[in-house]
Amino acid sequence: MLDEPAAGMNPYETIKLMELIKRIKEKFGLTIFLIEHHMQFVMGICERIMVMDFGMQIAEGTPQEIQKNPKVIRAYL
């Protein structure tokens, strides 16, 4: 479980963290539970995404589905 792991990081650090998380996930076959507001970071790591807004689930799907979801666009993108 990672809670806002990219908070306060510069773009270079964010990319390196993304690469590290991907390597760990693949090496150990882990499921990663990620809470993050940095949408590019989320899209770069996750295969499935559940989006919440004010404590309510507003969408669930692949990164491609989430990027096109009107509710997600209104809330975050």
PyMOL Python script that loads the backbone (N, CA, C, O; Angstrom):
from pymol import cmd

cmd.read_pdbstr("""\
ATOM      1  N   MET A   1       0.857  -1.173   0.000  1.00  0.00           N
ATOM      2  CA  MET A   1       0.000   0.000   0.000  1.00  0.00           C
ATOM      3  C   MET A   1       0.898   1.230   0.000  1.00  0.00           C
ATOM      4  O   MET A   1       1.779   1.376   0.847  1.00  0.00           O
ATOM      5  N   LEU A   2       0.659   2.098  -0.953  1.00  0.00           N
ATOM      6  CA  LEU A   2       1.440   3.324  -1.086  1.00  0.00           C
ATOM      7  C   LEU A   2       0.496   4.519  -1.032  1.00  0.00           C
ATOM      8  O   LEU A   2      -0.437   4.613  -1.830  1.00  0.00           O
ATOM      9  N   ASP A   3       0.734   5.420  -0.105  1.00  0.00           N
ATOM     10  CA  ASP A   3      -0.107   6.595   0.069  1.00  0.00           C
ATOM     11  C   ASP A   3       0.659   7.835  -0.390  1.00  0.00           C
ATOM     12  O   ASP A   3       1.575   8.297   0.290  1.00  0.00           O
ATOM     13  N   GLU A   4       0.275   8.368  -1.550  1.00  0.00           N
ATOM     14  CA  GLU A   4       0.880   9.560  -2.135  1.00  0.00           C
ATOM     15  C   GLU A   4       2.406   9.449  -2.241  1.00  0.00           C
ATOM     16  O   GLU A   4       3.118  10.341  -1.779  1.00  0.00           O
ATOM     17  N   PRO A   5       2.916   8.367  -2.842  1.00  0.00           N
ATOM     18  CA  PRO A   5       4.371   8.187  -2.882  1.00  0.00           C
ATOM     19  C   PRO A   5       5.113   9.244  -3.699  1.00  0.00           C
ATOM     20  O   PRO A   5       6.305   9.456  -3.475  1.00  0.00           O
ATOM     21  N   ALA A   6       4.447   9.906  -4.632  1.00  0.00           N
ATOM     22  CA  ALA A   6       5.123  10.901  -5.471  1.00  0.00           C
ATOM     23  C   ALA A   6       5.003  12.324  -4.928  1.00  0.00           C
ATOM     24  O   ALA A   6       5.486  13.268  -5.553  1.00  0.00           O
ATOM     25  N   ALA A   7       4.370  12.481  -3.779  1.00  0.00           N
ATOM     26  CA  ALA A   7       4.177  13.819  -3.212  1.00  0.00           C
ATOM     27  C   ALA A   7       5.525  14.492  -2.956  1.00  0.00           C
ATOM     28  O   ALA A   7       6.419  13.906  -2.344  1.00  0.00           O
ATOM     29  N   GLY A   8       5.653  15.709  -3.426  1.00  0.00           N
ATOM     30  CA  GLY A   8       6.854  16.495  -3.184  1.00  0.00           C
ATOM     31  C   GLY A   8       8.045  16.149  -4.060  1.00  0.00           C
ATOM     32  O   GLY A   8       9.123  16.717  -3.888  1.00  0.00           O
ATOM     33  N   MET A   9       7.867  15.229  -4.992  1.00  0.00           N
ATOM     34  CA  MET A   9       8.984  14.829  -5.853  1.00  0.00           C
ATOM     35  C   MET A   9       9.023  15.672  -7.124  1.00  0.00           C
ATOM     36  O   MET A   9       7.994  16.125  -7.626  1.00  0.00           O
ATOM     37  N   ASN A  10      10.242  15.870  -7.628  1.00  0.00           N
ATOM     38  CA  ASN A  10      10.375  16.561  -8.906  1.00  0.00           C
ATOM     39  C   ASN A  10      10.122  15.551 -10.028  1.00  0.00           C
ATOM     40  O   ASN A  10      10.049  14.352  -9.760  1.00  0.00           O
ATOM     41  N   PRO A  11       9.986  16.005 -11.277  1.00  0.00           N
ATOM     42  CA  PRO A  11       9.674  15.076 -12.375  1.00  0.00           C
ATOM     43  C   PRO A  11      10.669  13.924 -12.521  1.00  0.00           C
ATOM     44  O   PRO A  11      10.259  12.790 -12.767  1.00  0.00           O
ATOM     45  N   TYR A  12      11.956  14.192 -12.374  1.00  0.00           N
ATOM     46  CA  TYR A  12      12.964  13.131 -12.494  1.00  0.00           C
ATOM     47  C   TYR A  12      12.767  12.074 -11.404  1.00  0.00           C
ATOM     48  O   TYR A  12      12.788  10.875 -11.683  1.00  0.00           O
ATOM     49  N   GLU A  13      12.578  12.526 -10.173  1.00  0.00           N
ATOM     50  CA  GLU A  13      12.374  11.590  -9.060  1.00  0.00           C
ATOM     51  C   GLU A  13      11.097  10.777  -9.258  1.00  0.00           C
ATOM     52  O   GLU A  13      11.058   9.588  -8.941  1.00  0.00           O
ATOM     53  N   THR A  14      10.066  11.415  -9.777  1.00  0.00           N
ATOM     54  CA  THR A  14       8.795  10.727 -10.017  1.00  0.00           C
ATOM     55  C   THR A  14       8.964   9.607 -11.036  1.00  0.00           C
ATOM     56  O   THR A  14       8.439   8.511 -10.844  1.00  0.00           O
ATOM     57  N   ILE A  15       9.689   9.874 -12.112  1.00  0.00           N
ATOM     58  CA  ILE A  15       9.933   8.848 -13.133  1.00  0.00           C
ATOM     59  C   ILE A  15      10.726   7.691 -12.543  1.00  0.00           C
ATOM     60  O   ILE A  15      10.406   6.528 -12.790  1.00  0.00           O
ATOM     61  N   LYS A  16      11.758   8.002 -11.766  1.00  0.00           N
ATOM     62  CA  LYS A  16      12.575   6.948 -11.151  1.00  0.00           C
ATOM     63  C   LYS A  16      11.743   6.109 -10.181  1.00  0.00           C
ATOM     64  O   LYS A  16      11.893   4.888 -10.137  1.00  0.00           O
ATOM     65  N   LEU A  17      10.872   6.751  -9.407  1.00  0.00           N
ATOM     66  CA  LEU A  17      10.004   6.016  -8.486  1.00  0.00           C
ATOM     67  C   LEU A  17       9.046   5.121  -9.257  1.00  0.00           C
ATOM     68  O   LEU A  17       8.805   3.981  -8.860  1.00  0.00           O
ATOM     69  N   MET A  18       8.498   5.626 -10.356  1.00  0.00           N
ATOM     70  CA  MET A  18       7.599   4.826 -11.191  1.00  0.00           C
ATOM     71  C   MET A  18       8.313   3.577 -11.695  1.00  0.00           C
ATOM     72  O   MET A  18       7.760   2.478 -11.651  1.00  0.00           O
ATOM     73  N   GLU A  19       9.533   3.749 -12.170  1.00  0.00           N
ATOM     74  CA  GLU A  19      10.315   2.614 -12.669  1.00  0.00           C
ATOM     75  C   GLU A  19      10.584   1.604 -11.560  1.00  0.00           C
ATOM     76  O   GLU A  19      10.491   0.397 -11.785  1.00  0.00           O
ATOM     77  N   LEU A  20      10.915   2.084 -10.367  1.00  0.00           N
ATOM     78  CA  LEU A  20      11.184   1.199  -9.229  1.00  0.00           C
ATOM     79  C   LEU A  20       9.940   0.401  -8.848  1.00  0.00           C
ATOM     80  O   LEU A  20      10.020  -0.811  -8.646  1.00  0.00           O
ATOM     81  N   ILE A  21       8.811   1.059  -8.750  1.00  0.00           N
ATOM     82  CA  ILE A  21       7.569   0.368  -8.379  1.00  0.00           C
ATOM     83  C   ILE A  21       7.215  -0.688  -9.425  1.00  0.00           C
ATOM     84  O   ILE A  21       6.806  -1.795  -9.072  1.00  0.00           O
ATOM     85  N   LYS A  22       7.368  -0.355 -10.706  1.00  0.00           N
ATOM     86  CA  LYS A  22       7.091  -1.331 -11.770  1.00  0.00           C
ATOM     87  C   LYS A  22       8.000  -2.551 -11.645  1.00  0.00           C
ATOM     88  O   LYS A  22       7.541  -3.686 -11.773  1.00  0.00           O
ATOM     89  N   ARG A  23       9.299  -2.313 -11.394  1.00  0.00           N
ATOM     90  CA  ARG A  23      10.244  -3.435 -11.256  1.00  0.00           C
ATOM     91  C   ARG A  23       9.876  -4.323 -10.075  1.00  0.00           C
ATOM     92  O   ARG A  23       9.885  -5.548 -10.196  1.00  0.00           O
ATOM     93  N   ILE A  24       9.555  -3.726  -8.949  1.00  0.00           N
ATOM     94  CA  ILE A  24       9.177  -4.493  -7.756  1.00  0.00           C
ATOM     95  C   ILE A  24       7.909  -5.293  -8.030  1.00  0.00           C
ATOM     96  O   ILE A  24       7.826  -6.472  -7.686  1.00  0.00           O
ATOM     97  N   LYS A  25       6.925  -4.650  -8.649  1.00  0.00           N
ATOM     98  CA  LYS A  25       5.651  -5.309  -8.972  1.00  0.00           C
ATOM     99  C   LYS A  25       5.874  -6.525  -9.862  1.00  0.00           C
ATOM    100  O   LYS A  25       5.322  -7.596  -9.611  1.00  0.00           O
ATOM    101  N   GLU A  26       6.678  -6.357 -10.894  1.00  0.00           N
ATOM    102  CA  GLU A  26       6.929  -7.453 -11.838  1.00  0.00           C
ATOM    103  C   GLU A  26       7.788  -8.554 -11.221  1.00  0.00           C
ATOM    104  O   GLU A  26       7.507  -9.737 -11.413  1.00  0.00           O
ATOM    105  N   LYS A  27       8.821  -8.181 -10.489  1.00  0.00           N
ATOM    106  CA  LYS A  27       9.732  -9.169  -9.904  1.00  0.00           C
ATOM    107  C   LYS A  27       9.027 -10.076  -8.903  1.00  0.00           C
ATOM    108  O   LYS A  27       9.255 -11.285  -8.886  1.00  0.00           O
ATOM    109  N   PHE A  28       8.173  -9.491  -8.070  1.00  0.00           N
ATOM    110  CA  PHE A  28       7.533 -10.258  -7.005  1.00  0.00           C
ATOM    111  C   PHE A  28       6.077 -10.612  -7.299  1.00  0.00           C
ATOM    112  O   PHE A  28       5.435 -11.273  -6.482  1.00  0.00           O
ATOM    113  N   GLY A  29       5.545 -10.195  -8.432  1.00  0.00           N
ATOM    114  CA  GLY A  29       4.160 -10.490  -8.786  1.00  0.00           C
ATOM    115  C   GLY A  29       3.165  -9.892  -7.812  1.00  0.00           C
ATOM    116  O   GLY A  29       2.171 -10.526  -7.460  1.00  0.00           O
ATOM    117  N   LEU A  30       3.432  -8.673  -7.379  1.00  0.00           N
ATOM    118  CA  LEU A  30       2.613  -8.040  -6.352  1.00  0.00           C
ATOM    119  C   LEU A  30       1.444  -7.248  -6.923  1.00  0.00           C
ATOM    120  O   LEU A  30       1.480  -6.775  -8.059  1.00  0.00           O
ATOM    121  N   THR A  31       0.419  -7.120  -6.111  1.00  0.00           N
ATOM    122  CA  THR A  31      -0.642  -6.161  -6.356  1.00  0.00           C
ATOM    123  C   THR A  31      -0.294  -4.931  -5.539  1.00  0.00           C
ATOM    124  O   THR A  31       0.026  -5.037  -4.355  1.00  0.00           O
ATOM    125  N   ILE A  32      -0.353  -3.774  -6.159  1.00  0.00           N
ATOM    126  CA  ILE A  32      -0.020  -2.524  -5.489  1.00  0.00           C
ATOM    127  C   ILE A  32      -1.311  -1.747  -5.275  1.00  0.00           C
ATOM    128  O   ILE A  32      -2.059  -1.494  -6.219  1.00  0.00           O
ATOM    129  N   PHE A  33      -1.562  -1.375  -4.039  1.00  0.00           N
ATOM    130  CA  PHE A  33      -2.695  -0.511  -3.713  1.00  0.00           C
ATOM    131  C   PHE A  33      -2.120   0.890  -3.590  1.00  0.00           C
ATOM    132  O   PHE A  33      -1.311   1.157  -2.702  1.00  0.00           O
ATOM    133  N   LEU A  34      -2.534   1.785  -4.477  1.00  0.00           N
ATOM    134  CA  LEU A  34      -1.923   3.099  -4.600  1.00  0.00           C
ATOM    135  C   LEU A  34      -2.959   4.191  -4.401  1.00  0.00           C
ATOM    136  O   LEU A  34      -4.006   4.196  -5.048  1.00  0.00           O
ATOM    137  N   ILE A  35      -2.660   5.106  -3.510  1.00  0.00           N
ATOM    138  CA  ILE A  35      -3.486   6.299  -3.331  1.00  0.00           C
ATOM    139  C   ILE A  35      -2.638   7.459  -3.838  1.00  0.00           C
ATOM    140  O   ILE A  35      -1.579   7.747  -3.282  1.00  0.00           O
ATOM    141  N   GLU A  36      -3.100   8.122  -4.888  1.00  0.00           N
ATOM    142  CA  GLU A  36      -2.253   9.149  -5.519  1.00  0.00           C
ATOM    143  C   GLU A  36      -3.107  10.123  -6.320  1.00  0.00           C
ATOM    144  O   GLU A  36      -4.060   9.718  -6.985  1.00  0.00           O
ATOM    145  N   HIS A  37      -2.765  11.399  -6.257  1.00  0.00           N
ATOM    146  CA  HIS A  37      -3.455  12.419  -7.043  1.00  0.00           C
ATOM    147  C   HIS A  37      -2.693  12.784  -8.314  1.00  0.00           C
ATOM    148  O   HIS A  37      -3.232  13.476  -9.178  1.00  0.00           O
ATOM    149  N   HIS A  38      -1.474  12.336  -8.435  1.00  0.00           N
ATOM    150  CA  HIS A  38      -0.643  12.611  -9.622  1.00  0.00           C
ATOM    151  C   HIS A  38      -1.075  11.624 -10.706  1.00  0.00           C
ATOM    152  O   HIS A  38      -0.627  10.478 -10.728  1.00  0.00           O
ATOM    153  N   MET A  39      -1.953  12.083 -11.607  1.00  0.00           N
ATOM    154  CA  MET A  39      -2.595  11.176 -12.555  1.00  0.00           C
ATOM    155  C   MET A  39      -1.629  10.538 -13.551  1.00  0.00           C
ATOM    156  O   MET A  39      -1.816   9.376 -13.913  1.00  0.00           O
ATOM    157  N   GLN A  40      -0.607  11.258 -14.005  1.00  0.00           N
ATOM    158  CA  GLN A  40       0.362  10.641 -14.920  1.00  0.00           C
ATOM    159  C   GLN A  40       1.098   9.501 -14.227  1.00  0.00           C
ATOM    160  O   GLN A  40       1.395   8.479 -14.847  1.00  0.00           O
ATOM    161  N   PHE A  41       1.386   9.674 -12.961  1.00  0.00           N
ATOM    162  CA  PHE A  41       2.036   8.636 -12.166  1.00  0.00           C
ATOM    163  C   PHE A  41       1.135   7.401 -12.095  1.00  0.00           C
ATOM    164  O   PHE A  41       1.586   6.279 -12.325  1.00  0.00           O
ATOM    165  N   VAL A  42      -0.134   7.620 -11.777  1.00  0.00           N
ATOM    166  CA  VAL A  42      -1.104   6.523 -11.683  1.00  0.00           C
ATOM    167  C   VAL A  42      -1.223   5.796 -13.023  1.00  0.00           C
ATOM    168  O   VAL A  42      -1.178   4.567 -13.077  1.00  0.00           O
ATOM    169  N   MET A  43      -1.375   6.561 -14.097  1.00  0.00           N
ATOM    170  CA  MET A  43      -1.539   5.963 -15.423  1.00  0.00           C
ATOM    171  C   MET A  43      -0.304   5.181 -15.855  1.00  0.00           C
ATOM    172  O   MET A  43      -0.414   4.222 -16.619  1.00  0.00           O
ATOM    173  N   GLY A  44       0.863   5.579 -15.375  1.00  0.00           N
ATOM    174  CA  GLY A  44       2.098   4.909 -15.742  1.00  0.00           C
ATOM    175  C   GLY A  44       2.363   3.619 -15.000  1.00  0.00           C
ATOM    176  O   GLY A  44       3.202   2.824 -15.423  1.00  0.00           O
ATOM    177  N   ILE A  45       1.659   3.396 -13.894  1.00  0.00           N
ATOM    178  CA  ILE A  45       1.901   2.214 -13.064  1.00  0.00           C
ATOM    179  C   ILE A  45       0.763   1.202 -13.129  1.00  0.00           C
ATOM    180  O   ILE A  45       1.002  -0.004 -13.198  1.00  0.00           O
ATOM    181  N   CYS A  46      -0.456   1.686 -13.109  1.00  0.00           N
ATOM    182  CA  CYS A  46      -1.613   0.824 -12.852  1.00  0.00           C
ATOM    183  C   CYS A  46      -2.184   0.158 -14.105  1.00  0.00           C
ATOM    184  O   CYS A  46      -2.215   0.741 -15.189  1.00  0.00           O
ATOM    185  N   GLU A  47      -2.631  -1.078 -13.914  1.00  0.00           N
ATOM    186  CA  GLU A  47      -3.351  -1.807 -14.959  1.00  0.00           C
ATOM    187  C   GLU A  47      -4.849  -1.603 -14.805  1.00  0.00           C
ATOM    188  O   GLU A  47      -5.583  -1.566 -15.793  1.00  0.00           O
ATOM    189  N   ARG A  48      -5.302  -1.470 -13.562  1.00  0.00           N
ATOM    190  CA  ARG A  48      -6.709  -1.201 -13.238  1.00  0.00           C
ATOM    191  C   ARG A  48      -6.722  -0.057 -12.239  1.00  0.00           C
ATOM    192  O   ARG A  48      -5.862   0.040 -11.364  1.00  0.00           O
ATOM    193  N   ILE A  49      -7.719   0.806 -12.390  1.00  0.00           N
ATOM    194  CA  ILE A  49      -7.811   1.989 -11.541  1.00  0.00           C
ATOM    195  C   ILE A  49      -9.239   2.136 -11.039  1.00  0.00           C
ATOM    196  O   ILE A  49     -10.198   1.955 -11.789  1.00  0.00           O
ATOM    197  N   MET A  50      -9.366   2.468  -9.755  1.00  0.00           N
ATOM    198  CA  MET A  50     -10.650   2.857  -9.195  1.00  0.00           C
ATOM    199  C   MET A  50     -10.493   4.310  -8.761  1.00  0.00           C
ATOM    200  O   MET A  50      -9.564   4.649  -8.028  1.00  0.00           O
ATOM    201  N   VAL A  51     -11.392   5.155  -9.211  1.00  0.00           N
ATOM    202  CA  VAL A  51     -11.308   6.580  -8.917  1.00  0.00           C
ATOM    203  C   VAL A  51     -12.399   6.950  -7.926  1.00  0.00           C
ATOM    204  O   VAL A  51     -13.565   6.589  -8.087  1.00  0.00           O
ATOM    205  N   MET A  52     -11.985   7.684  -6.892  1.00  0.00           N
ATOM    206  CA  MET A  52     -12.937   8.163  -5.900  1.00  0.00           C
ATOM    207  C   MET A  52     -12.926   9.685  -5.894  1.00  0.00           C
ATOM    208  O   MET A  52     -11.899  10.313  -6.151  1.00  0.00           O
ATOM    209  N   ASP A  53     -14.073  10.263  -5.601  1.00  0.00           N
ATOM    210  CA  ASP A  53     -14.212  11.708  -5.482  1.00  0.00           C
ATOM    211  C   ASP A  53     -15.108  11.982  -4.288  1.00  0.00           C
ATOM    212  O   ASP A  53     -16.260  11.547  -4.260  1.00  0.00           O
ATOM    213  N   PHE A  54     -14.595  12.691  -3.316  1.00  0.00           N
ATOM    214  CA  PHE A  54     -15.326  12.978  -2.088  1.00  0.00           C
ATOM    215  C   PHE A  54     -15.872  11.711  -1.432  1.00  0.00           C
ATOM    216  O   PHE A  54     -17.007  11.685  -0.955  1.00  0.00           O
ATOM    217  N   GLY A  55     -15.046  10.657  -1.416  1.00  0.00           N
ATOM    218  CA  GLY A  55     -15.405   9.416  -0.740  1.00  0.00           C
ATOM    219  C   GLY A  55     -16.318   8.485  -1.517  1.00  0.00           C
ATOM    220  O   GLY A  55     -16.696   7.428  -1.011  1.00  0.00           O
ATOM    221  N   MET A  56     -16.677   8.856  -2.725  1.00  0.00           N
ATOM    222  CA  MET A  56     -17.562   8.030  -3.546  1.00  0.00           C
ATOM    223  C   MET A  56     -16.811   7.530  -4.773  1.00  0.00           C
ATOM    224  O   MET A  56     -16.054   8.278  -5.391  1.00  0.00           O
ATOM    225  N   GLN A  57     -17.023   6.254  -5.125  1.00  0.00           N
ATOM    226  CA  GLN A  57     -16.413   5.708  -6.334  1.00  0.00           C
ATOM    227  C   GLN A  57     -17.126   6.294  -7.544  1.00  0.00           C
ATOM    228  O   GLN A  57     -18.349   6.211  -7.659  1.00  0.00           O
ATOM    229  N   ILE A  58     -16.346   6.890  -8.447  1.00  0.00           N
ATOM    230  CA  ILE A  58     -16.953   7.472  -9.646  1.00  0.00           C
ATOM    231  C   ILE A  58     -16.573   6.723 -10.919  1.00  0.00           C
ATOM    232  O   ILE A  58     -17.206   6.913 -11.958  1.00  0.00           O
ATOM    233  N   ALA A  59     -15.545   5.873 -10.851  1.00  0.00           N
ATOM    234  CA  ALA A  59     -15.143   5.131 -12.052  1.00  0.00           C
ATOM    235  C   ALA A  59     -14.219   3.986 -11.675  1.00  0.00           C
ATOM    236  O   ALA A  59     -13.566   4.003 -10.631  1.00  0.00           O
ATOM    237  N   GLU A  60     -14.181   2.984 -12.559  1.00  0.00           N
ATOM    238  CA  GLU A  60     -13.255   1.868 -12.416  1.00  0.00           C
ATOM    239  C   GLU A  60     -12.964   1.338 -13.813  1.00  0.00           C
ATOM    240  O   GLU A  60     -13.867   1.214 -14.641  1.00  0.00           O
ATOM    241  N   GLY A  61     -11.695   1.027 -14.069  1.00  0.00           N
ATOM    242  CA  GLY A  61     -11.345   0.482 -15.376  1.00  0.00           C
ATOM    243  C   GLY A  61      -9.862   0.550 -15.652  1.00  0.00           C
ATOM    244  O   GLY A  61      -9.052   0.781 -14.755  1.00  0.00           O
ATOM    245  N   THR A  62      -9.523   0.344 -16.906  1.00  0.00           N
ATOM    246  CA  THR A  62      -8.133   0.428 -17.341  1.00  0.00           C
ATOM    247  C   THR A  62      -7.729   1.905 -17.415  1.00  0.00           C
ATOM    248  O   THR A  62      -8.594   2.780 -17.405  1.00  0.00           O
ATOM    249  N   PRO A  63      -6.427   2.188 -17.488  1.00  0.00           N
ATOM    250  CA  PRO A  63      -6.020   3.589 -17.644  1.00  0.00           C
ATOM    251  C   PRO A  63      -6.675   4.257 -18.855  1.00  0.00           C
ATOM    252  O   PRO A  63      -7.063   5.423 -18.783  1.00  0.00           O
ATOM    253  N   GLN A  64      -6.799   3.531 -19.960  1.00  0.00           N
ATOM    254  CA  GLN A  64      -7.419   4.097 -21.159  1.00  0.00           C
ATOM    255  C   GLN A  64      -8.888   4.444 -20.912  1.00  0.00           C
ATOM    256  O   GLN A  64      -9.363   5.490 -21.356  1.00  0.00           O
ATOM    257  N   GLU A  65      -9.605   3.571 -20.208  1.00  0.00           N
ATOM    258  CA  GLU A  65     -11.014   3.834 -19.897  1.00  0.00           C
ATOM    259  C   GLU A  65     -11.144   5.020 -18.946  1.00  0.00           C
ATOM    260  O   GLU A  65     -12.027   5.862 -19.114  1.00  0.00           O
ATOM    261  N   ILE A  66     -10.275   5.085 -17.961  1.00  0.00           N
ATOM    262  CA  ILE A  66     -10.329   6.161 -16.973  1.00  0.00           C
ATOM    263  C   ILE A  66     -10.057   7.512 -17.628  1.00  0.00           C
ATOM    264  O   ILE A  66     -10.723   8.497 -17.311  1.00  0.00           O
ATOM    265  N   GLN A  67      -9.090   7.568 -18.534  1.00  0.00           N
ATOM    266  CA  GLN A  67      -8.748   8.825 -19.200  1.00  0.00           C
ATOM    267  C   GLN A  67      -9.901   9.379 -20.024  1.00  0.00           C
ATOM    268  O   GLN A  67      -9.977  10.588 -20.247  1.00  0.00           O
ATOM    269  N   LYS A  68     -10.796   8.514 -20.477  1.00  0.00           N
ATOM    270  CA  LYS A  68     -11.926   8.939 -21.315  1.00  0.00           C
ATOM    271  C   LYS A  68     -13.215   9.135 -20.522  1.00  0.00           C
ATOM    272  O   LYS A  68     -14.207   9.618 -21.068  1.00  0.00           O
ATOM    273  N   ASN A  69     -13.211   8.768 -19.245  1.00  0.00           N
ATOM    274  CA  ASN A  69     -14.426   8.817 -18.440  1.00  0.00           C
ATOM    275  C   ASN A  69     -14.786  10.275 -18.104  1.00  0.00           C
ATOM    276  O   ASN A  69     -13.978  10.981 -17.502  1.00  0.00           O
ATOM    277  N   PRO A  70     -15.984  10.729 -18.486  1.00  0.00           N
ATOM    278  CA  PRO A  70     -16.375  12.123 -18.252  1.00  0.00           C
ATOM    279  C   PRO A  70     -16.378  12.521 -16.775  1.00  0.00           C
ATOM    280  O   PRO A  70     -16.032  13.654 -16.441  1.00  0.00           O
ATOM    281  N   LYS A  71     -16.763  11.604 -15.893  1.00  0.00           N
ATOM    282  CA  LYS A  71     -16.776  11.926 -14.461  1.00  0.00           C
ATOM    283  C   LYS A  71     -15.362  12.165 -13.942  1.00  0.00           C
ATOM    284  O   LYS A  71     -15.130  13.073 -13.144  1.00  0.00           O
ATOM    285  N   VAL A  72     -14.431  11.351 -14.397  1.00  0.00           N
ATOM    286  CA  VAL A  72     -13.035  11.505 -13.977  1.00  0.00           C
ATOM    287  C   VAL A  72     -12.457  12.796 -14.549  1.00  0.00           C
ATOM    288  O   VAL A  72     -11.745  13.523 -13.857  1.00  0.00           O
ATOM    289  N   ILE A  73     -12.759  13.071 -15.789  1.00  0.00           N
ATOM    290  CA  ILE A  73     -12.267  14.300 -16.422  1.00  0.00           C
ATOM    291  C   ILE A  73     -12.748  15.519 -15.646  1.00  0.00           C
ATOM    292  O   ILE A  73     -11.971  16.435 -15.381  1.00  0.00           O
ATOM    293  N   ARG A  74     -14.021  15.532 -15.284  1.00  0.00           N
ATOM    294  CA  ARG A  74     -14.559  16.658 -14.510  1.00  0.00           C
ATOM    295  C   ARG A  74     -13.881  16.778 -13.151  1.00  0.00           C
ATOM    296  O   ARG A  74     -13.587  17.885 -12.701  1.00  0.00           O
ATOM    297  N   ALA A  75     -13.630  15.650 -12.496  1.00  0.00           N
ATOM    298  CA  ALA A  75     -13.099  15.680 -11.133  1.00  0.00           C
ATOM    299  C   ALA A  75     -11.590  15.919 -11.072  1.00  0.00           C
ATOM    300  O   ALA A  75     -11.114  16.618 -10.178  1.00  0.00           O
ATOM    301  N   TYR A  76     -10.834  15.347 -12.010  1.00  0.00           N
ATOM    302  CA  TYR A  76      -9.376  15.340 -11.858  1.00  0.00           C
ATOM    303  C   TYR A  76      -8.571  15.799 -13.062  1.00  0.00           C
ATOM    304  O   TYR A  76      -7.492  16.367 -12.893  1.00  0.00           O
ATOM    305  N   LEU A  77      -9.059  15.573 -14.258  1.00  0.00           N
ATOM    306  CA  LEU A  77      -8.235  15.874 -15.423  1.00  0.00           C
ATOM    307  C   LEU A  77      -8.674  17.186 -16.031  1.00  0.00           C
ATOM    308  O   LEU A  77      -8.104  17.626 -17.029  1.00  0.00           O
TER     309      LEU A  77
END
""", "prot")
cmd.dss("prot")
cmd.show_as("cartoon", "prot")
cmd.util.cbc("prot")
cmd.orient("prot")
